[in-house]
Amino acid sequence: MSWVRFNRLFARLTPVRPVRLGTARPIASITFDDFPKSAWTRGGPILAQHRARATYYTAGGFCGRTVDGTVYYDAQDLRAIAAAGHEIACHGFAHQATPTQSFRELTEDAARNAEFLKPFLNGGAAESYAFPYGAVSPRTKKFYARRFTNARGVHPGLNSGRVDLALLNGVSMEKRCWSREAITRAITRARHDRAWMVFYTHDISDDPSPYGSTPAMLSEILDRLAQAHIEILPMREAVKAAIG
Ligand SMILES: [Zn+2]
């Protein structure tokens, strides 16, 4: 087992903020990581059609840039996202895997992203965090648990019963692991267990990266959730609803 995988496993086995979810009904969150501009320009209108609000995990270092052919969001996008009632959340400034960073590096990166996000949060602070690459260790899990009400990794699964708000499971809606059957099973189980489902992806495009989704895939998830009467809430609101 690689060190990265060991850290991730060990982090999962070390609860930092354990709670028992008290939802009377299942809930879902739709989240975008990094995030590519298309998550907003293509994803935003689809969310609006479904009257759904999402969470945009923002890495400040990507603002206004094109990296390896991916065009990222800019400040104007962030203002529009906030105005539309979506959640702007934290994904680190430099988008580095956290386990290899020192306490000082983690602190500086967190402060830098907090400063970057402030103008788009009415001078406030982001409440939700997602680990870049899903890379996490017990040490970095504790670090972010002190700063955010909830943190998401990429371990596949629903969140129900006893969960750790410092490392929530996710359901990928990325092209590379898209499976209609798996999503059907997850929605059925979420209804049965009254779970909190946290979907994640990156770009939204007719020709998405392996880490992104097509507009049709996003629409399908939103349609399926509506049919199943599963309410969609941004992470910061879902966490309050989930702990009752
Ligand atoms: Zn990321």
Residues whose N, C-alpha, C, O or C-beta is under 5 A from the ligand:
A	BS01	ZN	D33 D34 P132 Y133
